[in-house]
Amino acid sequence: MQNILKLMGYMRPYWKQATIGPLMKLIEVMLELMQPRLVQRIVDEGIAKGDLDLVIETGLWMLGLAIGGVLFGIGNAWFGVWVAQRVETDVRSALFGKIQSLSFGNLDKLSTGHLITRLTNDVRQVGEVARLILRILSRMPMAMVGGLVMAIVTSPRLGLMFIGLAPVILGTLILVFRKANAMFGEVQNRLDRVNQVTQENLAGVRVVKAFLRADHEIERFGTANDRLMEQTIRVTQLVALVMPFMMLLLNLGVVGVIWFGGIAVTQGGMKLGEIIAFINYLLLFLQSLMIGSMVLIRMSRAEASAERIVEVLNSEPELQDRADAKRDVVLEGQVAFENVTFSYNETADDPVLRNLNFVAEPGQKVAILGSTGAGKSSLVNLIPRFYDVDAGRVMVDGMDVRDVDQGTLRQQIGMALQESVLFSGTIRYNIQYGRPDATDEEVEAAARAAMAHDFIVQFPDKYETLLGQRGVNLSGGQRQRIAIARALISRPKVLILDDSTSAVDLETEARIHDALEQMVGCTSFLVAQRISTVLKADKILVLDDGVLVAEGTHQELMESSSVYQEIYDSQLGEGNGYGGRAQC
């Protein structure tokens, strides 16, 4: 239970309310413990002696204690819910904040579906445990100890029955608890899989429909859903055995008390009121134990969830700023790769990039060309230090990027990716995402530079047009242009366009690049598939299987690089097939 205890540390800011709640529960239990003694008094002194006044007086005391117990119980419930909801909110916020702080390498190991489950279902389990601890679990030891003490005080001889029942009950609970803990962990893992399949399907629903794979996706989801159902049934069946077993023990205890107590009453060793009071204390003890056992089983599931949450909270970003990292740096825009070798998996035998060397001077337009999988995106991801190199150095203005604060570095680098991720909100909000304090004039200027202004003003609400999730109500080219505007508005010293005009027509793409040339002092990296994009670049880097095989201007490469010539001929040369009919 160490993970749950660790997360319950989030109660500390609310320690006053978290203390008042159990204290109210303690008072409620104390008032409840007085009731059987008053019943005993009514039976043995009031009814037995025909004292009606005593019966009425004691009954009024019982009514007052019952009302008091209800009021304190309500107070406990109020404080319990109040604290539990804040704990759940704080844990969720801490988890979300931790995810935001993790490096790309950490996130590569945690799928979106897994993180969604931890942020929703797992956190809810922890919040539920906080509520149970403050409301129900706090009652269990009070009621058990109080019931045991009062039962022994009422009848020491019958109190021996507690000694016989307790080990059997506790042993059963420990056995079930240990078994259920591992099973609940598997339930959460299978729930991860369901969420993962759901997230993938909803994100790629257009691909599913385009390829008529709905039946396949239904089958894939059904498999994950059935596996979750099967595991949930197994653990639920195990838990379901506890309650009947506890009820059996409870009834056996009551029968035992009536049997031996009845004999004692007939022999004159006990009074009837004592038997009634003892049975009530026995029921209070066993019912508290039963409820507590169910709470502990719920906590078993929550422990599995807490372990998964703590795993993320304890994760340290793979990329850490050095203690002496430079924070007051204004970049000029020079970027240099010195013998850079990189792989996503340090143990990989085949690096993604191998021994890269080049220099991009401030203000230069550098194009990166190569086949799919050549390492183009990996190269540009090293400039803002999304990953660290395995060997060599990535330099900005003569400084190793590892010597610069990550926030300072990325604040001066603008990026637009091929997969244009937009957020729910207005077009203005999405462009200002690159610089929240940008004025309306700056938003429009960035949109004009990205060739987005013309289509934006055609919407009835113009820049206030609401976008659906991931910009679903825009075309691919429109989304890319808004993403470029978002990158431009930050006034970057280094601009990275990772194939971010792939969905834009050639004329619009040319106009975008013409606008980029007007950005004085900005070093730009253009990852491209179309060679027409790179013809005017100051420098073209040609990658082949992670190796820089050629470097130079278009004219230089046409004279010196056979790889570049092949790419050029395949796209723009004679006999390339462009303009002809596609053959299937």
N, C-alpha and C positions, 0 to 999 in steps of 0.2 A: 504493500500500500504506500510505498515511499513516494511514488509519483503523484498520487492524490494528495498526500500530505504536502508535497512541494507546491502544488497548485493552490492548495488551501491557504498558502502564504499570501495570496491575493486578498485575503480577508483583513489583513493588517490595517489598511486605511479605514476600515469600518469596524474596528475592534470594539467600540462602545456598543454599537447596535448588535454585533455578534456576541457580546457578553450579556446584554439585557435580555435577548431572546431566550437563551438557555436558562437564565435565572427565572424568567416567567414560567418556563416549563417545569423547573424545580418546584416552584410554589404550587403549580397545578397538580403535580404528582403528590406533594405533601398533603394537599387538600383531599385528593383522591384516596390516599392511604388512611385517612381518618374515617372514611365512610363505613368500612366493615366493622370498626370498633363501635360506631354508633348503632349499627344494625344489631350487633351483639348486645348492646345495652338495652335496646328496645325489646329484644326477645327475652333476655334473661332477667331483666329488672322491670320492664314495663308490662309486657304481655303476661309473663309468668306470675307477677304479683297483682295484675289488674290495675296498674297505675296509669290511667289514661292521660293524666297531665304530663307524666314523664314521656309517654309515647309522643304526644303532640310537641312538647318542647324539643325532644331529640329530633323529631321529624323536621321541625323548622330549622334546626342547626344543619341538618343534612341538606335541606333546600338551599340555605345560604352558602354552604360550602360548594354545592354543585354550581350555583350561579357564579361564585368566585372562580371556580375552576374553568368555567366556560370563558369568562373574561380574560383570565391569564392565558388560556389556550389561544384565544383570538390574537392577543398581543404577541405571543410567540410566533404565530403564523405570519403576522404582519411583518415583524422584524426578520423572520427567516426568508420570506420572499424578497424583501427589500435588499438584504445582503446578498442572497444567492444571485439575483439578477445582475447586481453590480459586479460580482465576482465573474460571472459568465461574460459580461461585456468587457471587463478588463482583460481576461484571458484571451478573448477573441482579438481584442485590439493589440495585445502584446504579440500574439501569433502572427497577425497580419503585418505588424511592424517588422517582426523578425524576417518574414518572407521577403519584404521589401529590401532588407539590408543584405540578403544573401547574394552571392556572386552567381554569374551564369553557370559556373561549374556545379554549384550546389543545386541550382534549379534544374539542371540537366538530369540530375539523379532523382528528382521528385516530380512525378507527373502531375499535370493539372488536376486530374481526377482525385488523386491522393490528397492534394492540398485542399481541395474543396470539401472533401469528407472531414478533414481535420478541423477546418474552419467552421463547419456547420454541425454535423452529427456528433463529432467527438467533443467539441466545446459544449454542446447542449448536455451531453452526458455528465460532464464535470459540473455544470451549473445545477443539474438535478441532484448531484451528490451533495453539493453545498447546501441545498435546501433540505435534503434528508438529514444531514448532520445536525443542522440547527433546529429542525423540527422534530424528527423522529428518533434519530440515533442518540440525541442528547437525553431523550426520555428513557431509553432502554436501560442503561445502568442504574438510573435513579429508581425506576419502577422495580427492577429486579432486586436490587439491594434492599430497597424499602420493603418490598413484598416479602423477601426472605426473612428480614429482621422481625417484621411484625408477625409473620407466621410463627416463628420460633417463640416470640414473646407470648403469642396466643396459646400455643400448645407445643412445648419442647419435644414431646414424644412423637407427634405427627410430623414435626419438622425434619425428622430423619428421612422422610420421603424425598425431600429436596436433594439430599445427598445422593440418593440412588438414581434420580432422574437426570441431574445436571451433567454427569460425565457422558451419558449416552447422547444427550442432545448436543453438547459441545463437540463431541467426537464426530457426529454426523455432519454438523455444520462445517467443521474444518475440512472434512473429506470432500464435501460438495463444493466448497469455496475454491479449493485448489484445482479441482477438475474443471469447474466453470470458468476460472480465470483464463486458462489457455484457450478454451472453446470460444469465449467472447472475443479474444484477440483475433481468432480466425474469422469470426463474424464481421469484424471491422475491416479486415483485409478483403473479404469478398464484397463488402459494401463499396470499398475503394474501386474494385473492378467494375461494379455496376455503374458507378459515377463516371469512371473513365470512358466506358463504352458510350454512355449517354452523352457526355461532353463531346466526344469525337464525332458522334452521329449528328448532333445538332449543329456543330461547327461546320461539318462537311455535308450538310443535307442536300445542297445543290449537286454535289458530286454523286451522292447516292442516287438521286433521281435521274441524273443524266445518264448514269450507267445501269439503270434499272436494277439496283442492288438492294432494294428495300427488303425483299425476302431474306437476303443474306444477313442484313443488319438486324432484322427481327429475330432471326435464328441466333445470331451472336449475342444479342441482348438477352434472349430467352435462356441461353446457356448460363450466362453470368447471373441472371436473376434466379434461376433454378438452384444454382450452387449456393447462393445466399440463402434461399428458402430452406434447403436441406440442412445447412449448418445451423440456421436459426431454430429449426424444429428440434434438432438434436439437443441443443443447449437448453431450449425451453422445456423439453421433456425431462431433462435432468433436474431442472429447477422445480418443475411441477411435482416431483416426488417429495419435495421437502414439506410442503404444507400438509398433505395427508398424514405423513409420518409424525409431524408435530401435533396434529389433531389427535392422533392415536395416543400419543404419550399424554396429552392433556386429559383426555377422557379416562385413560387408565389411572392417572393421578387422582382425578375426581372420584372414580369408583373406589380407589384405595382409601381415600379419606373417609368416604361415607361408610365403607365396610368397617374399618378399624375404629373410626370415630363413633359409629353406631354402637359397637360393642362397648366402648368406653362409657357412652351415655347410659346404656342399660345397666352397667355396673356401678354407675354413680361417680365415675372418675372425671367426667366432663359434662358440660352443659350444652344444650342445643345451640345456643347463640355462639359458643366457641367454634362449633363445627361449621356453622354458616360463615363466620368471620374467616376461619382458616381456609375454607373452600374459595372464598373471594380473594384472599391473598395468593392462594395457589393459582387461581385463574389469572390474576394480575401478573404474577411471575411468568407463567408459561405463555400468556398472550404477548407480553413484552418480548419474551425470547423469540416467539414466532415472528413477530413484526420485525424485530431486530435481525433475524436470520434472513428475511426477505430483503431488508435494506443492505445487508452485507453482500448478498448475491448481486444486487443492483450495483453495489460498489465494486464488485468483481468485474463487471462489464465496464464500469467507469475507469477502473485501473488500467484496463487494456487501452481505453481511449486516452487516458492521461499519459500513458507511456509514449504513445504516438505524438502527443502534443509536446511533451518534454523533449522528445527526440529532435523536433524542429527548433524548440527554444534553446536547446543546448548546442545547436549547430553553429559553428563559427564560419563566417565568410571565408572562402578559400583565398580571396584577395584581401589583404590587410594593408592599410596605410602604414608606412614606417613612422616611427616616433618623430623623426625630423623631416617629415614630408613637407615640401614647399606648398604654401597656401596663398601667398601673395605674389602670384605669377600672372603676367599678362603675356600671352603667346604671340609670337610673330607669325607662326605658321610653318616653320621648317619641320619636316618629318624625315627621319632617316631610319632605315633598317640595317642593322649591323650583324651579319652572320646569324640571322634569326632562324631557329628551328622550332617547330610547334606541333604538338599533337593534343587531341582532346583527352586522350588517355595516356598518362605518363608511361605506362608499361607497354604502349603500342610499339611494335617493331617498325611500322611504316608511318612516319610523321606526315601530317597534312601539308606542312611547309618545311622546306629543307634549305638551309644556308642561304637565306635571302639577303641581298645587299642592294640598296638603292637610296637615293636622296631626292626629296621633293622640296624645292626651294619655296619660300613664301610667295604666294600669289600664283603659283604654277597650277595648271590644270593637268592632272595626272589621270590617265585612263588605264584600267586594268582589264585585260582581255584574256580569255582562255575558255576551254571547254568546260562543260558541267563537271564539277568535282575537282577542278584544277586547284582550288584553294583561294579563290578571289574573295569570297565573303569572310573566310577565316583571316585573311590578311588585314582587311579593314577593321575587323573586330578587335585586332590587337592594338590599334591606334588609340581608342578611348580606354584601353585596358579592361576590356570585358573578360579577357583571359590573360594569363602570364605566359611568357615564352618558356620553352624548355631550355633553350640555349640562345646566346646572343643578346642583343638589346634593341628595343624600340625607343628611338630618341625623338623628343620634341624640343626644338630650339637648343639642341646640345645637351638636354637633360634626359636621363632615363625616365620613362613614364612611371616607373616604380618609385621614383624619388619625388613625384608630384602628387599632391592630395587628389583623390579620385574625383571629388566634387568639383574642385578647381579645374581639373583637366576636362571633364565632360561638359562643364558649363560653357566651355569655349569651343566645343565640337558639336556640329549639327549633323544629324543623321536622318536619312529617309530610306526606308527599306523597301524591297520588292513587295513584301506582304504588308500592305499599308494598314496598320492597326489604328482605327478611329474609335472614339469613346462616345457613349450615349450623351447627347447634349447638342448644343448649337454648333454650326460651322465656325462661328467666332470663337467659341470655347475651345474647339479642337485646334485652331490655328494658334490661339493664345497659350495653348498648353506648352508651347516651346518657350514662351516668356510671358508669364501671367500679367505683368505690369505693362504690356504693350498697349499703345493707344489705338484707337479705331483707325487712324491714318496709317499707322505702321502695319496693322492687320491687313488693310487694303493693299498697301504697297507690297507686302510679302505675297499676297494672293495674285497680284498682277505679275510679279516676277515669276511665279509658278504657273502662269497662264490659267489661273483658276477663277479670276475675278469675273470674266465674261459669263461663265455658266452659273456662278453663284448669284449674280444679280438677276438672272432669269427666274429664280425661285420667287414666289410671292413674298416670302419673309426674308429674302436675301441672306445676309449673314446671320440672321436669327433663325434660320431654318433648322428645325430639330432633326438630328440624324438618329436612325435606328441603331440597334446593337451592331457594332463593328461597321457602321456606315452602310447598312444594307440597302438603303434607298438611294445610293449613288452607284454609278458605274465604276468599273475597276480603274479606268483612267482618271476619273474625277477624284476617287479616293487617293490615288497616287499624287495628284497635283496638290491636294490639301495637305498631304503628308510632307511634300516638298516645301510648301509655304510654312508649315510648322517648323521645319528645320531652318529655313531662311530667317524667320523672325527673331531667332536668338542671336543674330549677327555673329555667326561663328567665325573663328579664325581658321578652322579646318572644317570643310564641308564634305560629308561622305554620302554619295548617292549610290546605294547598292542595287543596281538594276531597277531603280525606282521609276523609270519611264517605260518599262516593258509593255505596259498596257496603253501607252499613249501613241497616237499616230505620228508618223515621221515629221510632218510639218510642225505640229505642236511641240514635239521633242526638240526640233531645231530652234524654235523660238525660245524654249526654256533655256537651252544652252547658250543662246545669244544673250539672254538676260543674265545668266550666271557670269558671263564674261565681263559684265559691268560691275561686278562686285570686286572692288579694288582691295587688294591685300588679303583676300580669302584663298587659301590653298584648298583645292577641291580634288577629290578622288571619285572617279566615275567608274563603277563596275558595270560592264556592258556585255551584252550578247551580240548586239548589232554593231558591226564595224563602222557603220555610218555615224554612230554616236561619237567615235573616238578620233575621227580624221583630223579635227582641229586641235587636238590636245597638244600641250607643250611636251608631254612625255607619255609614251605608251609602254606599259609593262605587260609582257606576254608570259603567262604562266602555263606550264604543262606538267601535270601531276605533281604540283607543289614546288616546282623548280622554276626560277626565273630564267627563261631561255632566251629572252630578247628584251632590249630596252632602247628607246629612241623615239624620234618623231615618225610620223607616217612615212615621209619620204625616205628617211634613213632605214626604216625597217623593210620597206619595199625593196631596198637594194641589198640588205644584209641578212634578213631572216626568212628562211624558207617556210617556217611555221606560220609567220604572219602573212606571207604571200598566199599560202594555201587558204587561210581564213578569208583573206580579201577576195581571192578568186571564187571561193565557194559562195560568197554573198553578193559581190558586186561585179565580178569579172564576167566575161562572155561565156555563154554556155552553162551558166549556173542554174538555169531552170526557172529563174524568177520571171514572172510574167506569163509563163506557160501554164498549162493545165496541170493541176496536181494529180498524180497517179496514185491509185489505191491498190 
